[in-house]
């Protein structure tokens, strides 16, 4: 029986899945062909806007427009004209429902998973062609396909000549930097606020040092030390709030800068003040280490 098994919406620039069918097809052959969708998603920028991949008893069809690709997996006997009409309906609904700014800003897989409701309804209609009322669209698509046939992808283009995808760098590009961190904890909030306090104290002392410099021609290096301490504290707050590459290393280096600044300013601060600044720096460094990026959501492999 000719039918559509699976459909998904992918962002072209980095292969990030935005939405997909949530039904679980038990057919091993279908599951095996789904792997080709992941390989294609990593090559979307290099492929034409309308393509087809023929894999044994199944076809993978997709179209790309405005930075978003719409993919489907169907039986090889499923008519191409229906397949591409199905994809065009997904495209029209998706770009009407979601703003491009939101699509471009998405950082987590399946950020628009609710679109699956429309995918399911449309899939049911197209799996029963007699219920389709878009006869004129079918005729137009048939003419378009005849004039501009879809590009047929080879496994060699996907780097899957031996039937296995390339294992190198299988994750989606561009996600790690903006990945959400684990929820805030009370110690984390306290360390953040104390670090903001230290940054404010350093800034106030820097302003007073500038005033003293203008009046008494004091050493400018103390001012630099106060400002560096302020910058290090603010950067620690940034590392606590956002996920970046080499985050723990950057935090440790910022803590080292805090220690060096306080060592240089030891004559201008009491022992308790030095202890407070260094302890707060160590505390937030520890909290940055504890607050790791969130693990993959349960629907990561829908």
C-alpha positions as CSV (number, residue, x, y, z in Angstrom):
1,X,0.0,0.0,0.0
2,X,1.4,3.4,-1.0
3,X,1.7,5.8,1.9
4,X,3.6,8.4,3.8
5,X,5.5,7.0,6.8
6,X,7.2,10.0,8.3
7,X,7.7,13.8,7.8
8,X,9.9,16.4,9.4
9,X,10.8,20.1,9.3
10,X,14.5,21.0,9.3
11,X,16.4,24.3,9.5
12,X,18.7,24.4,6.5
13,X,21.7,26.3,7.9
14,X,22.6,23.8,10.6
15,X,20.3,20.8,10.2
16,X,18.4,21.5,13.4
17,X,15.0,19.6,13.5
18,X,12.2,22.0,14.2
19,X,9.2,19.5,14.1
20,X,8.5,15.9,13.1
21,X,6.0,13.1,13.1
22,X,5.7,11.6,16.5
23,X,4.3,8.2,15.4
24,X,6.6,5.3,16.0
25,X,6.9,3.1,12.9
26,X,8.0,-0.4,13.9
27,X,9.1,-1.4,10.4
28,X,12.9,-1.9,10.5
29,X,13.2,-0.9,6.9
30,X,11.6,2.4,7.6
31,X,13.7,3.0,10.6
32,X,16.8,2.2,8.6
33,X,15.8,4.7,5.8
34,X,15.2,7.4,8.5
35,X,18.9,7.5,9.0
36,X,19.3,8.9,5.6
37,X,17.2,11.9,6.6
38,X,19.8,12.8,9.2
39,X,22.5,12.5,6.6
40,X,20.6,14.7,4.2
41,X,19.9,17.3,6.9
42,X,23.7,17.9,7.3
43,X,24.0,18.6,3.5
44,X,21.0,20.7,2.9
45,X,22.9,23.9,2.1
46,X,24.8,22.0,-0.6
47,X,21.7,20.4,-2.2
48,X,19.0,21.9,-4.7
49,X,15.7,23.0,-3.3
50,X,13.7,20.0,-4.6
51,X,15.3,16.5,-4.3
52,X,14.5,12.8,-4.0
53,X,16.6,9.9,-2.6
54,X,15.5,6.4,-3.7
55,X,16.4,3.8,-1.1
56,X,15.1,0.3,-1.8
57,X,11.3,0.2,-1.1
58,X,11.3,3.8,0.1
59,X,11.8,7.3,-1.2
60,X,12.9,10.4,0.7
61,X,11.5,13.6,-0.8
62,X,12.2,17.1,0.4
63,X,11.9,20.7,-0.6
64,X,13.7,23.7,0.8
65,X,12.6,27.4,1.0
66,X,13.4,30.4,3.1
67,X,16.0,28.6,5.1
68,X,13.7,25.7,6.1
69,X,13.5,22.2,4.6
70,X,10.4,19.9,4.6
71,X,11.2,16.2,4.4
72,X,9.1,13.0,4.0
73,X,9.6,9.3,3.9
74,X,7.2,7.3,1.8
75,X,6.8,4.1,-0.3
76,X,8.7,4.0,-3.6
77,X,5.3,3.6,-5.3
78,X,3.9,6.8,-3.8
79,X,3.4,9.3,-6.6
80,X,5.9,12.1,-6.7
81,X,3.2,14.6,-7.5
82,X,1.4,13.8,-4.3
83,X,4.6,13.7,-2.3
84,X,5.7,17.2,-3.4
85,X,2.1,18.6,-3.0
86,X,2.2,17.2,0.6
87,X,5.5,19.0,1.2
88,X,4.2,22.3,-0.2
89,X,1.2,22.2,2.1
90,X,3.6,21.7,5.1
91,X,5.7,24.6,3.8
92,X,2.7,27.0,3.4
93,X,1.3,26.2,6.8
94,X,4.7,26.4,8.6
95,X,5.8,29.8,7.2
96,X,2.3,31.2,7.9
97,X,2.2,29.9,11.5
98,X,5.8,30.8,12.6
99,X,7.8,34.0,12.1
100,X,11.2,33.7,10.6
101,X,12.7,35.5,13.6
102,X,11.5,32.7,15.8
103,X,12.7,30.0,13.4
104,X,16.2,31.6,13.2
105,X,16.4,32.0,17.0
106,X,15.5,28.4,17.8
107,X,18.3,26.6,19.7
108,X,16.7,23.4,20.8
109,X,15.6,20.5,18.7
110,X,11.9,20.3,18.0
111,X,11.1,23.8,19.3
112,X,7.9,23.7,17.1
113,X,6.9,20.1,17.9
114,X,3.2,21.3,18.2
115,X,3.3,21.6,14.3
116,X,3.1,17.8,14.3
117,X,-0.7,18.1,14.7
118,X,-0.9,19.7,11.2
119,X,1.6,17.1,9.9
120,X,-0.5,14.3,11.1
121,X,-3.8,15.6,9.7
122,X,-2.2,16.4,6.3
123,X,-0.5,13.0,6.2
124,X,-3.8,11.3,6.8
125,X,-5.4,13.2,3.9
126,X,-2.6,12.4,1.5
127,X,-2.5,8.7,2.6
128,X,-6.1,8.7,1.3
129,X,-5.8,10.4,-2.1
130,X,-9.5,10.0,-2.8
131,X,-10.2,12.5,0.0
132,X,-8.0,15.2,-1.6
133,X,-9.8,18.2,-3.1
134,X,-6.8,20.0,-4.4
135,X,-7.1,18.6,-8.0
136,X,-5.9,21.9,-9.6
137,X,-2.8,21.9,-7.3
138,X,-2.0,18.4,-8.3
139,X,-2.1,19.3,-12.0
140,X,0.1,22.4,-11.4
141,X,2.6,20.3,-9.5
142,X,2.6,17.6,-12.2
143,X,3.4,20.2,-14.8
144,X,6.2,21.7,-12.6
145,X,7.8,18.3,-12.0
146,X,7.7,17.6,-15.7
147,X,9.4,20.9,-16.5
148,X,11.8,20.8,-13.6
149,X,12.3,17.2,-12.3
150,X,13.5,16.8,-8.7
151,X,17.2,16.3,-8.3
152,X,18.0,12.7,-7.5
153,X,20.6,12.4,-4.7
154,X,23.1,9.6,-4.6
155,X,24.5,7.9,-1.5
156,X,28.0,9.1,-2.5
157,X,26.9,12.7,-2.1
158,X,25.8,11.9,1.5
159,X,29.0,10.1,2.3
160,X,27.1,6.8,2.7
161,X,28.4,4.6,-0.1
162,X,28.7,1.6,2.2
163,X,25.3,2.1,3.7
164,X,26.7,3.7,6.9
165,X,26.6,7.3,7.7
166,X,29.7,9.2,8.6
167,X,30.1,9.0,12.4
168,X,32.2,12.1,12.7
169,X,30.4,15.1,14.2
170,X,26.9,13.6,14.2
171,X,25.5,16.4,16.4
172,X,23.7,19.4,15.0
173,X,25.9,22.4,14.3
174,X,25.5,25.6,16.2
175,X,23.6,24.2,19.2
176,X,26.2,23.8,21.8
177,X,27.0,27.5,22.2
178,X,23.4,28.4,22.9
179,X,22.3,25.3,24.7
180,X,20.2,25.9,27.8
181,X,21.8,25.3,31.2
182,X,20.3,23.3,34.1
183,X,17.7,25.2,36.3
184,X,19.1,27.6,38.9
185,X,19.7,26.4,42.4
186,X,19.7,28.5,45.6
187,X,23.5,28.3,46.1
188,X,23.9,29.4,42.4
189,X,21.6,32.4,42.9
190,X,23.5,33.4,46.1
191,X,26.9,33.1,44.3
192,X,25.6,35.2,41.4
193,X,24.3,38.0,43.7
194,X,27.5,38.0,45.8
195,X,29.5,38.2,42.6
196,X,27.5,41.2,41.4
197,X,28.1,42.8,44.8
198,X,31.9,42.2,44.4
199,X,31.8,43.7,40.9
200,X,29.9,46.8,42.3
201,X,32.4,47.2,45.1
202,X,35.3,47.0,42.7
203,X,33.7,49.6,40.5
204,X,33.0,52.0,43.3
205,X,36.7,51.7,44.5
206,X,37.8,52.3,40.9
207,X,35.8,55.5,40.7
208,X,37.2,56.7,44.1
209,X,40.7,55.8,42.9
210,X,40.2,57.9,39.8
211,X,39.1,60.9,42.0
212,X,42.2,60.4,44.2
213,X,44.4,60.2,41.1
214,X,43.0,63.6,39.9
215,X,43.6,65.2,43.3
216,X,46.9,63.6,44.5
217,X,48.4,62.2,41.3
218,X,48.3,58.6,42.7
219,X,49.4,55.4,41.0
220,X,47.1,54.5,38.0
221,X,47.9,50.8,38.3
222,X,45.4,50.4,41.2
223,X,42.6,51.8,39.0
224,X,43.5,49.2,36.4
225,X,43.4,46.4,39.0
226,X,40.0,47.5,40.3
227,X,38.6,47.6,36.7
228,X,40.1,44.2,35.9
229,X,38.5,42.8,39.1
230,X,35.1,44.3,38.0
231,X,35.4,42.8,34.5
232,X,36.4,39.4,35.9
233,X,33.4,39.3,38.2
234,X,31.0,40.4,35.4
235,X,32.4,37.7,33.1
236,X,31.9,35.1,35.9
237,X,28.2,36.1,36.0
238,X,28.0,35.8,32.2
239,X,29.6,32.3,32.3
240,X,27.2,31.3,35.1
241,X,24.2,32.4,33.0
242,X,25.1,31.2,29.5
243,X,26.6,28.1,27.9
244,X,29.8,28.7,25.9
245,X,32.7,26.6,24.7
246,X,35.5,26.0,27.2
247,X,33.2,27.4,29.9
248,X,34.9,25.8,32.9
249,X,38.4,26.8,31.7
250,X,37.3,30.4,31.1
251,X,35.8,30.5,34.6
252,X,39.0,29.2,36.2
253,X,41.0,31.9,34.4
254,X,38.6,34.6,35.5
255,X,38.9,33.4,39.1
256,X,42.7,33.5,38.7
257,X,42.5,37.1,37.5
258,X,40.3,37.9,40.6
259,X,43.0,36.4,42.8
260,X,45.8,38.4,41.1
261,X,43.9,41.7,41.3
262,X,43.3,41.2,45.1
263,X,46.9,40.2,45.6
264,X,48.0,43.5,44.0
265,X,45.4,45.5,46.0
266,X,46.3,43.9,49.4
267,X,47.5,47.2,50.8
268,X,44.2,48.9,50.0
269,X,42.0,46.2,51.5
270,X,41.7,44.5,54.9
271,X,42.3,40.8,55.3
272,X,38.6,40.2,55.6
273,X,37.8,42.1,52.4
274,X,40.4,40.1,50.5
275,X,39.0,36.9,51.9
276,X,35.5,37.9,50.9
277,X,36.4,38.7,47.3
278,X,38.4,35.6,46.8
279,X,35.9,33.3,48.5
280,X,33.0,34.7,46.4
281,X,35.1,34.2,43.2
282,X,35.8,30.6,44.2
283,X,32.1,30.0,45.1
284,X,30.8,31.2,41.7
285,X,33.6,29.2,39.9
286,X,32.3,26.1,41.7
287,X,28.7,26.9,40.8
288,X,29.7,27.4,37.1
289,X,31.3,23.9,37.2
290,X,28.1,22.4,38.8
291,X,25.6,24.1,36.5
292,X,26.0,22.0,33.3
293,X,24.1,22.2,30.0
294,X,20.8,20.4,30.0
295,X,20.8,16.9,28.7
296,X,18.8,16.1,25.5
297,X,15.1,16.4,25.9
298,X,13.0,13.2,25.7
299,X,11.7,14.2,22.2
300,X,15.2,14.6,20.8
301,X,14.8,11.6,18.5
302,X,11.2,11.9,17.5
